[in-house]
Amino acid sequence: MIPVITGDNGELLDRARSSFDGVVVVGYGTGNCPPGIIPAVRRWLDAGKPVVLASRCISGEVSATYAFPGAGGDLIRLGVVPAGPRAPSQARMELAICLSAGVGYGTGE
């Protein structure tokens, strides 16, 4: 899990990419993130590694409500998988199980 912060430029995402098979990005509200992470997210996706987007809000749910650069909707259109109502820790466990079973997160593949 990598929580984003205001002004985030994706450096932690880039550093983690070589060590992990997937990542849960912890955004704000409905999954909104700083636009500076977009290039790093694209590199994960280009490497064929799943990126799951979760909300840090206790009762938050990731959605495609907003479409500005870095918003949940923008990231979902890039190919990021929304965790929906799952807490970041739940999304992380589900991603780990999916990766170990060879099943796509949120796809049933």
Summary of the structure (lengths in Angstrom):
residues: 109
radius of gyration: 12.3
end to end distance: 22.5
largest distance: 35.4
contacts: 348
relative contact order: 0.20
helix: 37%
strand: 15%
